[in-house]
Amino acid sequence: SFADSLLNERKRRDREERLNIVLWRQPLVTLQYFFLETLISLKEWTIKLWHRRSILVSLLLMLAVLTATYYVEGTHQQYVRYMEKKFFWCAYWVGLGILSSVGLGTGLHTFLLYLGPHIASVTLAAYECNSVNFPEPPYPDQIICPDEEVEGSISLWAIISKVRLEACMWGAGTAIGELPPYFMARAARLSGAEPDDEEYQEFEEMLEHAETAQDFASRAKLAVQNLVQKVGFFGILACASIPNPLFDLAGITCGHFLVPFWTFFGATLIGKAVIKMHIQKLFVIITFSKHIVEQMVSLIGAVPRVGPSLQKPFREYLEAQRLKLHHKADSGAPQGENWLSWMFEKLVIAMVCYFILSIINSMAQSYAKRLQQKMYSEEKTK
């Protein structure tokens, strides 16, 4: 109808207006909206915690018992220190996994920035040291070859086992980060409300025009939706087990069709933390195995004109890393900061800064959405 078309046009203009609220276009408005949204979010979380104060009190009592156990002297302290180290190590990788897929703005690609380089470092060290029994400490903060000489060759399975814990924890974090789209769609279906969420609206439009979808992107999204809806657990498992940028759609589909929580989360957890994680881990380990790295450096040198000049810093970097593994940083190798490590550090800083900016923009746009929804409700009551 004419009224519906006017409403849709207005919503489209409002969405475009929200997308213009970014730091590089409207810095003062964006920062103001960000702080106001932060205050509202803190207030909402405080109210939710107050409504669940019995659970909060139980958690505080448990925390008090753990704190007493931590500070009281006794023979149990060696086990406490071990559990503390493992807990924070696992929490670190779970947190990075959540950041990778939680959907605040762009998502922080923590596999490329943290987990991938960690697996690559362990792989290079394992081939150089011919062992994965790195001294603890300093591992995992620093990798140093063990003093004893090991005969034979390092196995692929030994490297996989060495990085299995952090890889699985990262995968579990990515599975937890997929829950918000599921809960949003499930709540909307149960309440009958229509949330002003772009992905959910796109999903609704896709269901309405499923028969007339022509372009590749629409057909791909429809295929994911059909797979999840018809196959169930194994369909979710298949979507979660491969690198899939459309997996948010699977979460929305499961929530919309009221798929049980443990069916969705169980399949997502197995797919991401076990199957997909082992595929990615194997790819990194094979790519950074000793002979593959040597072949890649040789191929760089074969590039006409610029090859030798590019090959030199790669060789210097690998040689410096090899000496560090044997704790011989003062042994006359080229010292100083290598431009490869300098570039990687600057890349990490740039991506983290962009992620923080995207969070600020996203929260500011959420506050703008609140203002627009408040305006709609006031117009309806007139």
Buried (B, 14 or more C-beta within 10 A) or exposed (E): EEEEEEEEEEBEEBBEEBEEBBBEEBEEBBEBBBBBBBEBEEEEEEEEEEEEEEEEEEEEEEEEEEEEBEEEEEEEEEEBEEBEEEEEBBEBBBBBBBBBBBBBBBBBBBBEBBBBBBBBBBBBBBBBBBBBBBEEEEBBEEBBBEEEEEEEEBEEEEBBEBBBEBBBBBBBBBBBBBBBBBEBBBEBEEEEEEBBBEBBBBBBEBEEEBEEBEEEEBEBBBEBBEBBBEEBBEBBBBBBBEEBEEBBBBBBBBBBBEBEBEEBBBBBBBBBBBBBBBEBBBEBBEBBBEEEBEEEBEEBBEEEEEBEEEBEBBBBBBEBBBBBBEBEEEEEBEEEEBEBEEEEEEEBEEBBEEBEBBBBBBBBBBBBBBEBEEEBEEEEEE
